[in-house]
Amino acid sequence: MRVLHLLHGLRGNPKRIHYDRIEKLMDLCPVYIYGPNEKELNGESISPIEFKSDLQINDIIKELDIDILLLPEIFFCNKYFPVSGIEKVKKIPKVILENDIYMLKDLDCFKKAGIELIINLHPYDPETLPINSVWLPPAVSDEFLVDSIENRIDRVVYIGGGRFSQNKYYETRQNAIRILENKLILDFHGEVGYSRYPEILKRYEIALSCSWPPLYFPPIKTFEIMASGSILLTTKFVFSDLLFGTDKVYYEYKDDCSDLYEIVEYLLHNKEEAREVANRAMKIIKESHLHIHRVKELFDILYAVVDGSIKVPKKWGI
């Protein structure tokens, strides 16, 4: 199976969320990258075709003998490959990696582009989507893993953006940040870059996240915090038992944040219990939620689409 992946760049979330696992996919099958910035891996080019905005994808598919086209989010398809003829690709299947479908106003865009399958980062109800879909949850790289959770800063950390976003799904997180800052117990780091993020995260006892109420999706921060040995503090999210089992692996605060500070105080005064929870979380991440796990699931999905006679596997239920 030979895969062509359209890639727009590696800044910020796209690398953490998608491209890191694409690199792992290269260990399982030939993957070629095409996009505005040619890429290298281990000193060798993985972008054999120089990017030209008007170059047709069908010509690349023919030259490289591609079996399946793996697309980035529809927003990036439209922004970086508007005249590349994605919709004209008919002879091989097209699969798309999607994140924030809830922000799209025209869901028929997937049908118009002739896309066969949506691989969702978040657990969207398949009944609400216009074409077939599968949920492939976030995963993390080895850089987040630690051997010890001792000698940490006795505070809460938040790393990331969106502090002043008008997105309604960020309201709970913004409220949580304000409350803990007013209590002088939160260190807000904002955007710190790809390499510094895990380094800073691993210094702290507790890390703040949120599930975007009322969406209640587990974002990639959920997995990254658990991998790092920091104690995950989050609002409730769907499919928790399926992802992490029934044992306690994080602490949950209410959507209105009314119990948030109380939970933080409890954790800082009950470190033995909190660290048992953190250790349990690290263990399940190592067992089930690294890129090496998720890329095998991705390979099986793509292989089923290419084969055509195999049902697309849905390990995570939807």
Helices and strands as residue ranges (DSSP letters): E 3-6, H 13-14, I 15-19, H 20-25, E 31-34, E 40-41, E 44-45, H 57-64, E 68-71, H 74-80, G 86-88, E 94-98, G 101-103, H 109-112, E 117-120, G 126-128, E 133-135, G 142-144, E 153-159, G 168-170, H 171-182, E 186-190, H 196-201, E 204-208, H 220-228, E 231-234, H 240-244, E 251-252, H 260-269, H 271-288, H 291-307
